[in-house]
Amino acid sequence: MGKKVAKVGVEKESGYLYFVDKQGDVSRSEMSRGGRKKGKKKKEKVAKVGVDKEPGYLYYVDKDGDISRAKMARGRK
């Protein structure tokens, strides 16, 4: 389960993948679908937030359009 880090309220459109980029902002990229040409997809910034990322956490855009984080599961046996 994740913890909210920043309230953004991004309206998500279908056909796009929303993510938190290296600068801590919300960006989106067009999703790949079967039959389309492969190649580099354009990234476009949706919202400038500037979240400071801590190592050991996964940052993502949740269903409310806000930035959340979850502890990474590493080294389980």
N, C-alpha and C positions, 0 to 999 in steps of 0.2 A: 504494500500500500504506500502511496506517495504522500508527500507533504507539500502544500502550496508554498511557493517561494515569492511569486509576484502575480498580482491581478492585472490581466491584460484585456481579456474579453474579446479575443479575436474571433470573427465570424468565419467558420471554415466552409470552404467550397468543396464539392465532391470532385475527384480527379486530381487532387493535389496532396502532397505529403508535407505536413507542417513539422518543423523541428526548431531546436534552439541551436543557433550557430556559434562559432568560436568567440564572437564578441558578446554573446549573451543576449542576442536579439532574436525575435521570432522571424523565421524565413520560411519560404515554401518553394517546392519544386514540383514540376508536373510528373505524375506517376507513369511508369512504364506499363504498357499493356501489350498483350500478345499481338504479333503481326506488325507492330510499328518498328521503325528503324531504331537501332540502338545507337547510343552516342551520348555525349555530354548534355545534360539538361540544364537549362538556365535556372539560376537561383534568384529569387527576388525577396527583398526584405519586406515584411508585412508590418512589423512594429518595432520601434527602437526601445529597448528596455535596459540593456546593459547590466544583466545579472552577473554577479561575481560567482564563477563556478569553483566548487571545491573538488579536489580529486577524491575518487572513490564513490561518486554519486552519478547517477544517470539523470539527465535533465530532459524533460519532454513537455509537449503542449497537451494538456488534458482535455477532456470532453467539454469543459466550460470555456476553453480558449485561453486558459491561464497557464503559467509556467509552474510545473511541479518537479519534484526530484524524489528519487528512490535510491536506497543503498544498493550498490552493485553486489551481486552474488558472485564472489570469486573464491576459487580454491576449495569448493565443496567436493567431498568424496563419497 
